[in-house]
Amino acid sequence: MHDDRFHDHCGVVGLYGAAEELGRARRASDAAGSRAARLAYLGLYALQHRGQESAGIVSSDGLDLYAGKGMGLVEEVFSAEVLARLVGDAAIGHTRYSTAGDTSLTNAQPIVIDCNKGKLALAHNGNLTNAAEWRRKLEHRGSIFQTTSDTEVIVHLIARSAARNLSGAIGDALNQVEGAYSLVLLTREELYAIRDPRGFRPLALGKLGGTWIVASETCAFDLLGAEYVREVEPGEMVRISRAGVESIRFAPPKPHQYCIFEHVYFARPDSLVFGRPVNQSREQLGRLLAEEHPADADIVVPVPDSGVPAAIGYAHESHIPFCMGLIRNHYIGRTFIEPVQDIRDFGVRLKLNPVRGLLEGKRVVLVDDSIVRGTTSRKIVRMVREAGAREVHMRISCPPTVSPCYYGIDTPTREELIAAVKTVEGIREFLGADSLGYLSLASLRRAVEDTEKRFCTSCYTGVYPTELVQLEVARQQTEPRAAVVTREG
Ligand code: SF4
């Protein structure tokens, strides 16, 4: 069952120099793996929102790499026994959201290979836009792929590089692929943290005492008690080894394309993403939304959890009281049984419940961060009305999503995106709301202080910064029934 939300594909984490602290007595709980494995586990725990289908950690003790992977949530995959096998003072980890029909353990990361460049493990957040083409070429030349993930293309290209050292081979490989990648790569002796030249997906560098840490979001540093040092820059490869930290530019600079939707919805509000506090962006989105789309209303109600900061901003700006008129159940599992077939909107009711006493007789501004297909939003509007709201004014803290993402976010096809096929008035009618207002693109850029156009906004414009995708999208628009671009991993 899809849940009518956008999903990020992955979160990554990496640790280097996480030796056990000298003189520190090991607690009983420490029986579960080395310090690096335990820190990677906790880092992944903090990044769980970026992917819930599979999780993996690979560690290194300087002699070999040790892998533990499985399907499910981080806490389900890593038992004490699994963690105990992950020895050494360096580790990388990955948590993955997989697309429909692609929920196999084979595609769980990190990918580990033993090639002519030595043994290495790779974990990837993002999506390569020319992976299918490379895969065909490499298979033609005799490469045998173990997964259907686009990430494996990078590994094969590294193995085939004629460069004399690993950083050169990685650079060679990455200069042949297109698209979005924030990578952590572990060898027996080194950790690499790498971001594509456009910087689509985030990757931050932190430090905990003598341990270097990289993570998709800084909320992982907070859980570990680590300090934020800086972003891994677009087009930068950070190599961490016994010799220290080295910054290598592996590609010519390209115009930056930070994913703006990380600030709208994906990232945790307590994270710094692209060096900017997410919560600050979201509140500002809400303030600007109130400026652009005021409503004559009694209360502002967020669609929890992700709509909360924007609703707070909306309430501040409009001086309309903020109310938690919908409560989210945080404890739903991934499978459930419908007790009675005819309970209307059971799936949504399982997640959200209206507070009748707050909503009854009120004119409600309902704030959410996005509308995908519109089916869930329609059910929520109906739920708020059935709880007694007199009017429902839907406000969305970003522009209409009119085009799919090809850079690491799982989105439906263009035809399934309601904003691609209906006008705003058509969407309002479909939702059954009294009014509907989306934030403008200009205000979205303003909310993240994007004065230099460093953010990607392609899912709102249908204009893509990478050539292959732009060509494919243009072709689809002239031939609407043509096959879509293959998106893997
Ligand atoms: S297309 Fe949208 S979701 Fe994808 S990277 Fe660009 S802004 Fe982010």
Boltz pocket constraint, residues with backbone or C-beta under 6 A from the ligand:
constraints:
  - pocket:
      binder: B
      contacts: [[A, 200], [A, 257], [A, 258], [A, 259], [A, 260], [A, 261], [A, 262], [A, 403], [A, 404], [A, 405], [A, 406], [A, 407], [A, 408], [A, 409], [A, 456], [A, 457], [A, 458], [A, 459], [A, 460]]
      max_distance: 6.0
